[in-house]
Amino acid sequence: MIVENFLEHGFLQAIWDFLTMQLQLSSVFYTFSIGTRTHFFGRTVFHGGVKYQGTGHSFVVQHKSFAENYRLYARSHFIKAIELGFILTVYISHSPVAKDAFVYIAMTISSWFLVLSWIMAPFVFNHSGFDWLKTVDDFDEFMNWIWYRGGVFAKAEQIWEQRWYDEQDHLRTTGL
């Protein structure tokens, strides 16, 4: 990108555009969006079928609660990020190569960036995500969603267990 901008606009403008994009966290957003695409592409290839998860609205900037963000991104981002972070932690504790701090950082910085991007992006790019009152309300809603006992006919938006069954539904067609 820097080389392309350098050829089109000059060196200083290319550097300025790159720094501006980094300050806007475009790398975090791009990493997160690529994670979403690869998750659903891989799910479609391995398990077949496509399931559209409609948002129910056109492009609108609005606040999503923590529970809704978790429902949308748990399988595709949060769980994978936690697993990768665990693997990186085990690697530093058991690898003789990772004993040198510089070598470990040089080898794993992109992986740690991936972990942080996948965990933090839904909250950083959430509209009014840093509003304290909304954060408290979101946490209360999430805890109610986790502890709700709605029975057999509960909707996925009301109870985590039903959401989990809905997420595992695609595995019925693969024989796994």
N, CA, C and O of each residue as an XYZ file, in Angstrom:
704
protein
N       0.813     -1.181      0.000
C       0.000      0.000      0.000
C       0.865      1.256      0.000
O       0.565      2.226     -0.696
N       1.929      1.229      0.779
C       2.819      2.391      0.825
C       3.466      2.613     -0.538
O       3.571      3.749     -1.001
N       3.900      1.525     -1.182
C       4.539      1.653     -2.493
C       3.545      2.189     -3.511
O       3.896      3.052     -4.316
N       2.318      1.699     -3.493
C       1.301      2.182     -4.432
C       1.021      3.673     -4.217
O       0.976      4.443     -5.177
N       0.836      4.072     -2.973
C       0.614      5.490     -2.685
C       1.839      6.339     -3.022
O       1.710      7.485     -3.452
N       3.028      5.767     -2.824
C       4.252      6.483     -3.176
C       4.286      6.773     -4.672
O       4.638      7.874     -5.096
N       3.915      5.772     -5.464
C       3.929      5.963     -6.915
C       2.851      6.946     -7.369
O       3.051      7.681     -8.336
N       1.718      6.963     -6.683
C       0.619      7.822     -7.103
C       0.691      9.228     -6.509
O       0.346     10.195     -7.188
N       1.133      9.360     -5.257
C       1.026     10.638     -4.565
C       2.347     11.172     -4.013
O       2.409     12.328     -3.594
N       3.390     10.369     -4.001
C       4.662     10.807     -3.438
C       4.915     10.160     -2.085
O       4.014      9.606     -1.456
N       6.184     10.249     -1.652
C       6.614      9.534     -0.450
C       5.945     10.055      0.822
O       5.414      9.266      1.603
N       5.963     11.354      1.037
C       5.410     11.906      2.278
C       3.911     11.655      2.392
O       3.419     11.349      3.478
N       3.184     11.777      1.298
C       1.741     11.507      1.331
C       1.487     10.026      1.599
O       0.528      9.678      2.289
N       2.330      9.158      1.063
C       2.176      7.721      1.304
C       2.388      7.390      2.777
O       1.626      6.616      3.356
N       3.403      7.965      3.375
C       3.664      7.744      4.805
C       2.529      8.315      5.639
O       2.069      7.671      6.581
N       2.071      9.521      5.302
C       0.976     10.156      6.043
C      -0.309      9.324      5.958
O      -0.992      9.142      6.966
N      -0.643      8.817      4.764
C      -1.838      7.970      4.604
C      -1.712      6.689      5.420
O      -2.679      6.247      6.041
N      -0.529      6.096      5.420
C      -0.317      4.872      6.192
C      -0.487      5.127      7.686
O      -1.161      4.360      8.373
N       0.114      6.192      8.188
C      -0.016      6.522      9.612
C      -1.462      6.852      9.983
O      -1.941      6.454     11.045
N      -2.145      7.569      9.116
C      -3.557      7.893      9.364
C      -4.394      6.623      9.465
O      -5.236      6.496     10.354
N      -4.161      5.690      8.557
C      -4.917      4.433      8.587
C      -4.616      3.632      9.847
O      -5.513      2.994     10.399
N      -3.380      3.654     10.307
C      -3.039      2.925     11.525
C      -3.690      3.560     12.750
O      -4.143      2.854     13.651
N      -3.738      4.879     12.783
C      -4.390      5.566     13.908
C      -5.895      5.344     13.910
O      -6.522      5.405     14.968
N      -6.480      5.091     12.760
C      -7.904      4.784     12.668
C      -8.186      3.308     12.920
O      -9.332      2.869     12.824
N      -7.153      2.545     13.239
C      -7.238      1.107     13.521
C      -7.778      0.304     12.339
O      -8.497     -0.680     12.518
N      -7.426      0.732     11.145
C      -7.902      0.010      9.966
C      -7.322     -1.398      9.898
O      -7.975     -2.306      9.382
N      -6.118     -1.597     10.404
C      -5.532     -2.949     10.412
C      -6.326     -3.880     11.318
O      -6.504     -5.056     11.001
N      -6.802     -3.360     12.439
C      -7.620     -4.169     13.351
C      -8.937     -4.538     12.682
O      -9.368     -5.690     12.743
N      -9.573     -3.565     12.047
C     -10.849     -3.825     11.384
C     -10.677     -4.809     10.232
O     -11.493     -5.716     10.072
N      -9.629     -4.645      9.430
C      -9.382     -5.539      8.304
C      -9.118     -6.961      8.792
O      -9.638     -7.920      8.222
N      -8.321     -7.099      9.831
C      -8.044     -8.423     10.388
C      -9.323     -9.085     10.881
O      -9.531    -10.279     10.668
N     -10.171     -8.318     11.532
C     -11.433     -8.852     12.034
C     -12.352     -9.257     10.883
O     -12.962    -10.325     10.929
N     -12.458     -8.422      9.855
C     -13.360     -8.748      8.749
C     -12.871     -9.961      7.968
O     -13.682    -10.766      7.510
N     -11.563    -10.103      7.810
C     -11.024    -11.291      7.139
C     -11.297    -12.540      7.977
O     -11.573    -13.606      7.425
N     -11.224    -12.418      9.303
C     -11.563    -13.542     10.170
C     -13.004    -13.975     10.006
O     -13.302    -15.169     10.023
N     -13.900    -13.014      9.848
C     -15.313    -13.335      9.632
C     -15.490    -14.079      8.319
O     -16.176    -15.100      8.268
N     -14.883    -13.578      7.270
C     -15.015    -14.223      5.952
C     -14.443    -15.632      5.960
O     -15.076    -16.562      5.459
N     -13.259    -15.797      6.521
C     -12.649    -17.131      6.502
C     -13.434    -18.115      7.351
O     -13.534    -19.289      6.993
N     -13.993    -17.665      8.468
C     -14.784    -18.574      9.302
C     -15.984    -19.114      8.532
O     -16.211    -20.323      8.494
N     -16.742    -18.225      7.925
C     -17.948    -18.674      7.245
C     -17.640    -19.376      5.927
O     -18.394    -20.259      5.518
N     -16.558    -19.010      5.256
C     -16.152    -19.741      4.066
C     -15.751    -21.164      4.441
O     -16.173    -22.123      3.795
N     -14.929    -21.301      5.494
C     -14.526    -22.634      5.936
C     -15.693    -23.466      6.417
O     -15.752    -24.667      6.153
N     -16.612    -22.849      7.114
C     -17.805    -23.573      7.584
C     -18.632    -24.075      6.410
O     -19.150    -25.191      6.445
N     -18.758    -23.253      5.366
C     -19.520    -23.655      4.195
C     -18.812    -24.775      3.450
O     -19.460    -25.718      2.997
N     -17.505    -24.689      3.315
C     -16.754    -25.727      2.606
C     -16.804    -27.052      3.369
O     -17.026    -28.100      2.764
N     -16.603    -27.019      4.676
C     -16.549    -28.252      5.457
C     -17.911    -28.871      5.722
O     -18.043    -30.095      5.730
N     -18.915    -28.050      5.938
C     -20.205    -28.573      6.375
C     -21.311    -28.376      5.360
O     -22.416    -28.883      5.552
N     -21.044    -27.654      4.290
C     -22.048    -27.441      3.261
C     -23.118    -26.463      3.677
O     -23.306    -26.163      4.856
N     -23.802    -25.985      2.684
C     -24.923    -25.092      2.946
C     -24.481    -23.701      3.338
O     -23.377    -23.479      3.836
N     -25.366    -22.796      3.099
C     -25.122    -21.411      3.458
C     -26.310    -20.936      4.268
O     -27.459    -21.201      3.916
N     -26.035    -20.246      5.335
C     -27.103    -19.716      6.172
C     -26.890    -18.224      6.291
O     -25.868    -17.769      6.805
N     -27.854    -17.468      5.816
C     -27.759    -16.015      5.908
C     -28.252    -15.585      7.274
O     -29.345    -15.955      7.700
N     -27.446    -14.812      7.942
C     -27.846    -14.281      9.235
C     -28.155    -12.812      9.036
O     -27.278    -11.953      9.134
N     -29.413    -12.541      8.755
C     -29.836    -11.185      8.471
C     -29.801    -10.315      9.709
O     -30.051    -10.774     10.824
N     -29.490     -9.070      9.492
C     -29.447     -8.140     10.615
C     -30.781     -7.449     10.809
O     -31.023     -6.848     11.856
N     -31.657     -7.528      9.805
C     -32.968     -6.936      9.937
C     -33.014     -5.466      9.621
O     -34.059     -4.838      9.792
N     -31.921     -4.893      9.167
C     -31.916     -3.470      8.826
C     -30.850     -3.212      7.782
O     -29.970     -4.041      7.550
N     -30.938     -2.072      7.166
C     -29.906     -1.679      6.221
C     -28.713     -1.132      7.005
O     -28.620     -1.307      8.220
N     -27.818     -0.476      6.299
C     -26.616      0.041      6.958
C     -26.992      1.162      7.920
O     -27.332      2.271      7.507
N     -26.925      0.852      9.188
C     -27.258      1.820     10.222
C     -26.197      1.713     11.317
O     -25.810      0.616     11.718
N     -25.743      2.848     11.783
C     -24.790      2.843     12.877
C     -25.584      2.878     14.174
O     -26.228      3.874     14.503
N     -25.525      1.772     14.901
C     -26.235      1.705     16.169
C     -25.443      0.845     17.137
O     -24.597      0.048     16.731
N     -25.720      1.010     18.389
C     -25.035      0.280     19.443
C     -25.546     -1.152     19.513
O     -26.755     -1.380     19.478
N     -24.640     -2.117     19.611
C     -24.991     -3.515     19.829
C     -24.559     -3.887     21.245
O     -23.471     -3.521     21.687
N     -25.396     -4.597     21.931
C     -25.074     -4.977     23.302
C     -23.968     -6.021     23.322
O     -23.666     -6.651     22.308
N     -23.374     -6.189     24.488
C     -22.315     -7.180     24.646
C     -22.841     -8.578     24.355
O     -22.154     -9.381     23.723
N     -24.056     -8.875     24.810
C     -24.640    -10.200     24.567
C     -24.824    -10.440     23.071
O     -24.551    -11.534     22.579
N     -25.282     -9.427     22.353
C     -25.462     -9.575     20.903
C     -24.125     -9.733     20.197
O     -24.004    -10.561     19.295
N     -23.120     -8.959     20.587
C     -21.781     -9.132     20.017
C     -21.243    -10.522     20.299
O     -20.635    -11.143     19.427
N     -21.460    -11.012     21.505
C     -20.993    -12.353     21.833
C     -21.720    -13.390     20.981
O     -21.093    -14.310     20.456
N     -23.022    -13.250     20.844
C     -23.782    -14.200     20.023
C     -23.299    -14.197     18.582
O     -23.242    -15.247     17.942
N     -22.952    -13.028     18.072
C     -22.529    -12.934     16.679
C     -21.108    -13.450     16.447
O     -20.829    -14.048     15.408
N     -20.210    -13.222     17.407
C     -18.791    -13.463     17.138
C     -18.121    -14.506     18.026
O     -16.906    -14.682     17.925
N     -18.839    -15.191     18.872
C     -18.208    -16.165     19.767
C     -17.547    -17.284     18.988
O     -16.362    -17.557     19.179
N     -18.289    -17.928     18.120
C     -17.757    -19.065     17.376
C     -16.696    -18.637     16.367
O     -15.682    -19.317     16.208
N     -16.917    -17.533     15.695
C     -16.025    -17.152     14.603
C     -14.764    -16.418     15.063
O     -13.757    -16.443     14.355
N     -14.793    -15.764     16.231
C     -13.644    -14.954     16.627
C     -13.183    -15.199     18.063
O     -12.012    -15.507     18.286
N     -14.068    -15.071     19.024
C     -13.650    -15.089     20.434
C     -13.020    -16.421     20.830
O     -11.947    -16.445     21.432
N     -13.674    -17.518     20.500
C     -13.154    -18.833     20.898
C     -11.818    -19.100     20.212
O     -10.882    -19.590     20.844
N     -11.725    -18.784     18.932
C     -10.473    -19.005     18.210
C      -9.348    -18.126     18.759
O      -8.203    -18.567     18.852
N      -9.672    -16.895     19.118
C      -8.660    -15.991     19.671
C      -8.164    -16.491     21.026
O      -6.966    -16.444     21.305
N      -9.072    -16.964     21.857
C      -8.678    -17.496     23.169
C      -7.827    -18.744     22.996
O      -6.836    -18.915     23.706
N      -8.196    -19.620     22.064
C      -7.388    -20.813     21.807
C      -5.989    -20.444     21.316
O      -5.001    -21.019     21.771
N      -5.900    -19.490     20.392
C      -4.596    -19.073     19.882
C      -3.760    -18.425     20.976
O      -2.556    -18.667     21.052
N      -4.373    -17.606     21.826
C      -3.662    -17.010     22.948
C      -3.149    -18.056     23.911
O      -2.043    -17.930     24.438
N      -3.943    -19.090     24.148
C      -3.505    -20.196     25.010
C      -2.320    -20.935     24.385
O      -1.360    -21.268     25.080
N      -2.384    -21.191     23.087
C      -1.288    -21.872     22.396
C      -0.006    -21.033     22.471
O       1.076    -21.574     22.701
N      -0.124    -19.731     22.280
C       1.054    -18.859     22.366
C       1.632    -18.826     23.775
O       2.847    -18.739     23.950
N       0.770    -18.895     24.769
C       1.235    -18.922     26.157
C       1.945    -20.238     26.471
O       2.977    -20.240     27.141
N       1.402    -21.343     25.996
C       2.063    -22.646     26.186
C       3.397    -22.658     25.449
O       4.385    -23.199     25.944
N       3.415    -22.060     24.271
C       4.651    -22.011     23.488
C       5.764    -21.279     24.239
O       6.907    -21.735     24.257
N       5.432    -20.153     24.852
C       6.479    -19.401     25.561
C       6.971    -20.163     26.792
O       8.125    -20.014     27.194
N       6.110    -20.968     27.383
C       6.527    -21.666     28.597
C       7.285    -22.965     28.318
O       7.980    -23.466     29.203
N       7.167    -23.521     27.112
C       7.787    -24.829     26.848
C       8.805    -24.832     25.715
O       9.501    -25.831     25.527
N       8.913    -23.762     24.967
C       9.835    -23.764     23.836
C      11.182    -23.172     24.231
O      11.233    -22.091     24.817
N      12.281    -23.869     23.915
C      13.593    -23.288     24.203
C      13.890    -22.066     23.323
O      14.665    -21.194     23.715
N      13.281    -22.005     22.147
C      13.490    -20.863     21.258
C      12.852    -19.608     21.860
O      13.372    -18.505     21.691
N      11.736    -19.771     22.556
C      10.986    -18.631     23.094
C      11.593    -18.069     24.371
O      11.073    -17.089     24.904
N      12.667    -18.645     24.879
C      13.290    -18.118     26.102
C      13.918    -16.749     25.877
O      13.999    -15.939     26.800
N      14.355    -16.497     24.666
C      14.874    -15.174     24.316
C      13.681    -14.284     23.979
O      12.921    -14.580     23.057
N      13.521    -13.212     24.715
C      12.339    -12.352     24.570
C      12.225    -11.761     23.171
O      11.131    -11.712     22.610
N      13.335    -11.312     22.603
C      13.287    -10.712     21.280
C      12.837    -11.721     20.230
O      12.027    -11.402     19.359
N      13.357    -12.920     20.314
C      12.981    -13.966     19.348
C      11.496    -14.294     19.487
O      10.791    -14.424     18.486
N      11.024    -14.427     20.720
C       9.607    -14.744     20.934
C       8.710    -13.636     20.382
O       7.714    -13.913     19.713
N       9.061    -12.398     20.661
C       8.247    -11.279     20.169
C       8.283    -11.224     18.647
O       7.248    -11.026     18.011
N       9.445    -11.395     18.065
C       9.567    -11.347     16.609
C       8.770    -12.473     15.946
O       8.192    -12.284     14.876
N       8.744    -13.632     16.582
C       8.044    -14.777     15.984
C       6.537    -14.731     16.188
O       5.792    -15.284     15.379
N       6.078    -14.092     17.236
C       4.657    -14.205     17.576
C       3.893    -12.892     17.580
O       2.710    -12.886     17.921
N       4.510    -11.795     17.221
C       3.808    -10.503     17.321
C       2.581    -10.455     16.418
O       1.555     -9.893     16.802
N       2.670    -11.034     15.228
C       1.508    -11.015     14.339
C       0.383    -11.897     14.890
O      -0.794    -11.584     14.710
N       0.735    -12.975     15.547
C      -0.287    -13.838     16.149
C      -0.961    -13.155     17.334
O      -2.174    -13.269     17.506
N      -0.189    -12.450     18.146
C      -0.782    -11.700     19.258
C      -1.659    -10.565     18.740
O      -2.690    -10.256     19.336
N      -1.255     -9.947     17.640
C      -2.086     -8.914     17.021
C      -3.420     -9.505     16.570
O      -4.467     -8.877     16.732
N      -3.383    -10.702     16.008
C      -4.605    -11.393     15.596
C      -5.505    -11.669     16.796
O      -6.714    -11.449     16.730
N      -4.922    -12.147     17.887
C      -5.695    -12.425     19.101
C      -6.368    -11.151     19.608
O      -7.567    -11.152     19.888
N      -5.615    -10.080     19.727
C      -6.185     -8.822     20.228
C      -7.229     -8.253     19.270
O      -8.255     -7.730     19.705
N      -6.969     -8.353     17.975
C      -7.940     -7.845     17.003
C      -9.255     -8.599     17.083
O     -10.322     -7.985     17.080
N      -9.193     -9.912     17.154
C     -10.423    -10.713     17.169
C     -11.209    -10.528     18.463
O     -12.435    -10.633     18.459
N     -10.526    -10.257     19.558
C     -11.247    -10.079     20.825
C     -11.775     -8.651     20.966
O     -12.898     -8.455     21.430
N     -10.990     -7.664     20.576
C     -11.353     -6.279     20.867
C     -12.158     -5.569     19.776
O     -12.887     -4.626     20.083
N     -12.050     -5.987     18.531
C     -12.677     -5.251     17.428
C     -14.186     -5.061     17.572
O     -14.669     -3.962     17.300
N     -14.961     -6.075     17.988
C     -16.409     -5.826     18.094
C     -16.757     -4.755     19.117
O     -17.801     -4.113     19.007
N     -15.920     -4.559     20.082
C     -16.195     -3.576     21.124
C     -15.610     -2.206     20.779
O     -16.215     -1.178     21.082
N     -14.437     -2.193     20.146
C     -13.824     -0.932     19.754
C     -14.645     -0.250     18.668
O     -14.808      0.970     18.693
N     -15.167     -1.025     17.710
C     -15.922     -0.447     16.607
C     -17.425     -0.420     16.865
O     -18.200     -0.106     15.962
N     -17.838     -0.740     18.066
C     -19.249     -0.660     18.438
C     -19.606      0.796     18.714
O     -18.907      1.489     19.454
N     -20.678      1.241     18.125
C     -21.108      2.624     18.312
C     -21.424      2.867     19.791
O     -22.192      2.109     20.384
N     -20.863      3.881     20.377
C     -21.008      4.217     21.803
C     -20.515      3.081     22.689
O     -21.043      2.861     23.779
N     -19.514      2.369     22.221
C     -18.987      1.237     22.971
C     -18.270      1.608     24.252
O     -18.101      0.763     25.131
N     -17.844      2.859     24.373
C     -17.116      3.287     25.562
C     -17.973      4.130     26.502
O     -17.457      4.725     27.448
N     -19.265      4.181     26.247
C     -20.187      4.885     27.132
C     -20.395      4.021     28.380
O     -20.857      2.885     28.277
N     -20.057      4.553     29.550
C     -20.060      3.759     30.776
C     -21.441      3.193     31.101
O     -21.540      2.025     31.478
N     -22.487      3.963     30.969
C     -23.836      3.476     31.283
C     -24.260      2.357     30.347
O     -24.888      1.390     30.779
N     -23.924      2.478     29.079
C     -24.249      1.400     28.131
C     -23.433      0.153     28.440
O     -23.921     -0.968     28.293
N     -22.202      0.346     28.864
C     -21.364     -0.795     29.222
C     -21.946     -1.547     30.416
O     -21.981     -2.778     30.413
N     -22.397     -0.831     31.421
C     -23.012     -1.461     32.594
C     -24.302     -2.185     32.202
O     -24.529     -3.319     32.622
N     -25.143     -1.532     31.400
C     -26.380     -2.170     30.935
C     -26.077     -3.414     30.091
O     -26.754     -4.434     30.217
N     -25.063     -3.324     29.236
C     -24.688     -4.472     28.409
C     -24.229     -5.641     29.263
O     -24.571     -6.792     28.988
N     -23.458     -5.346     30.297
C     -22.986     -6.417     31.176
C     -24.154     -7.077     31.901
O     -24.209     -8.303     32.002
N     -25.083     -6.276     32.403
C     -26.266     -6.836     33.069
C     -27.079     -7.697     32.110
O     -27.531     -8.781     32.478
N     -27.265     -7.221     30.888
C     -28.008     -8.001     29.899
C     -27.294     -9.311     29.574
O     -27.932    -10.354     29.428
N     -25.965     -9.250     29.463
C     -25.196    -10.462     29.176
C     -25.325    -11.475     30.311
O     -25.506    -12.667     30.063
N     -25.233    -11.007     31.542
C     -25.366    -11.929     32.678
C     -26.776    -12.521     32.744
O     -26.929    -13.696     33.078
N     -27.796    -11.741     32.437
C     -29.157    -12.273     32.384
C     -29.293    -13.308     31.274
O     -29.991    -14.308     31.441
N     -28.641    -13.079     30.156
C     -28.681    -14.025     29.046
C     -27.991    -15.338     29.432
O     -28.465    -16.418     29.081
N     -26.876    -15.241     30.150
C     -26.151    -16.440     30.569
C     -26.962    -17.247     31.583
O     -27.011    -18.473     31.483
N     -27.589    -16.600     32.540
C     -28.262    -17.299     33.637
C     -29.745    -17.544     33.409
O     -30.397    -18.129     34.274
N     -30.300    -17.123     32.286
C     -31.728    -17.289     32.022
C     -32.075    -18.767     31.860
O     -31.378    -19.500     31.158
N     -33.120    -19.188     32.492
C     -33.611    -20.563     32.359
C     -34.986    -20.499     31.715
O     -35.997    -20.395     32.410
N     -35.026    -20.559     30.402
C     -36.268    -20.337     29.681
C     -37.009    -21.594     29.305
O     -38.143    -21.513     28.832
N     -36.414    -22.754     29.496
C     -37.100    -23.977     29.120
C     -36.880    -24.326     27.657
O     -36.005    -23.773     26.990
N     -37.690    -25.252     27.176
C     -37.511    -25.830     25.850
C     -37.809    -24.824     24.734
O     -37.149    -24.851     23.695
N     -38.769    -23.958     24.928
C     -39.217    -23.076     23.858
C     -38.563    -21.694     23.884
O     -39.065    -20.758     23.261
N     -37.470    -21.566     24.586
C     -36.777    -20.266     24.666
C     -36.109    -19.955     23.331
O     -35.656    -20.860     22.631
N     -36.052    -18.698     22.991
C     -35.403    -18.251     21.762
C     -33.903    -18.092     22.010
O     -33.454    -17.953     23.147
N     -33.146    -18.115     20.921
C     -31.690    -18.001     21.034
C     -31.272    -16.668     21.623
O     -30.212    -16.573     22.243
N     -32.090    -15.627     21.440
C     -31.749    -14.326     21.991
C     -31.983    -14.270     23.496
O     -31.540    -13.325     24.149
N     -32.678    -15.274     24.066
C     -33.016    -15.260     25.482
C     -32.119    -16.152     26.322
O     -31.933    -15.889     27.510
N     -31.560    -17.198     25.733
C     -30.795    -18.163     26.520
C     -29.592    -18.651     25.707
O     -29.720    -18.937     24.517
N     -28.451    -18.742     26.336
C     -27.234    -19.124     25.638
C     -27.282    -20.556     25.143
O     -26.721    -20.863     24.091
N     -27.940    -21.437     25.880
C     -27.971    -22.843     25.502
C     -28.665    -23.045     24.159
O     -28.203    -23.837     23.338
N     -29.760    -22.344     23.929
C     -30.450    -22.444     22.648
C     -29.587    -21.885     21.525
O     -29.577    -22.428     20.420
N     -28.878    -20.824     21.794
C     -27.968    -20.255     20.801
C     -26.878    -21.266     20.446
O     -26.488    -21.386     19.284
N     -26.392    -21.990     21.452
C     -25.359    -22.993     21.200
C     -25.906    -24.101     20.300
O     -25.224    -24.526     19.367
N     -27.116    -24.568     20.564
C     -27.730    -25.589     19.710
C     -27.925    -25.077     18.287
O     -27.715    -25.818     17.327
N     -28.318    -23.832     18.149
C     -28.471    -23.248     16.815
C     -27.136    -23.194     16.087
O     -27.075    -23.447     14.884
N     -26.061    -22.866     16.810
C     -24.737    -22.808     16.195
C     -24.233    -24.192     15.787
O     -23.475    -24.314     14.825
N     -24.645    -25.234     16.510
C     -24.194    -26.584     16.207
C     -25.078    -27.289     15.184
O     -24.791    -28.423     14.799
N     -26.136    -26.640     14.744
C     -27.108    -27.245     13.857
C     -26.482    -27.701     12.541
O     -26.899    -28.714     11.980
N     -25.495    -26.973     12.045
C     -24.871    -27.328     10.774
C     -24.114    -28.652     10.849
O     -23.861    -29.273      9.816
N     -23.746    -29.094     12.055
C     -23.002    -30.347     12.183
C     -23.889    -31.579     11.980
O     -23.374    -32.676     11.764
N     -25.186    -31.416     12.044
C     -26.095    -32.561     11.835
C     -26.019    -33.074     10.407
O     -26.253    -34.259     10.170
N     -25.703    -32.221      9.461
C     -25.671    -32.648      8.066
C     -24.319    -33.221      7.653
O     -24.194    -33.719      6.534
N     -23.313    -33.171      8.504
C     -21.990    -33.659      8.123
C     -21.686    -35.044      8.666
O     -20.728    -35.680      8.225
N     -22.468    -35.518      9.599
C     -22.206    -36.814     10.199
C     -21.197    -36.778     11.310
O     -20.752    -37.832     11.765
N     -20.816    -35.597     11.767
C     -19.855    -35.480     12.869
C     -20.566    -35.534     14.195
O     -19.925    -35.451     15.243
